[in-house]
Amino acid sequence: MTNFYITYEEPLKGKCFTEKQMKEVYRDLADKNEYPTFDIWFSDMLKSGVYLNG
């Protein structure tokens, strides 16, 4: 079963992503100075509620 993640924050508000797509979001949009790795970014996004496991 594939996990999906949804966000209600701009610029991706209302969109749903697989974990593979989340890696693309990280690559394209994350601040690499604040989040040097995908795992750190992904964990923080889930903890803060920016992305929800849907």
RASULKA-V266802 format. One line per field, one symbol per residue. phi: phi as a letter, one per 20 degrees, with the letter a starting at -180 (. if undefined). psi: psi as a letter, one per 40 degrees, with the letter a starting at -180 (. if undefined). burial: # if it has 16 or more other ideal C-beta (glycine too) atoms within 10 Angstrom, else .. A space follows every 50 residues. Layout:
BEGIN
phi=???
psi=???
burial=???
END
This chain:
BEGIN
phi=.eeccccddfedgnedcefffffffggecffffecfcggffffffffenf cdfd
psi=hhiihiieiiefheihiidddddddddddiheddgeiddddddddddeed hih.
burial=....#.#.........#....#..##...#....#.....##..#..... #...
END
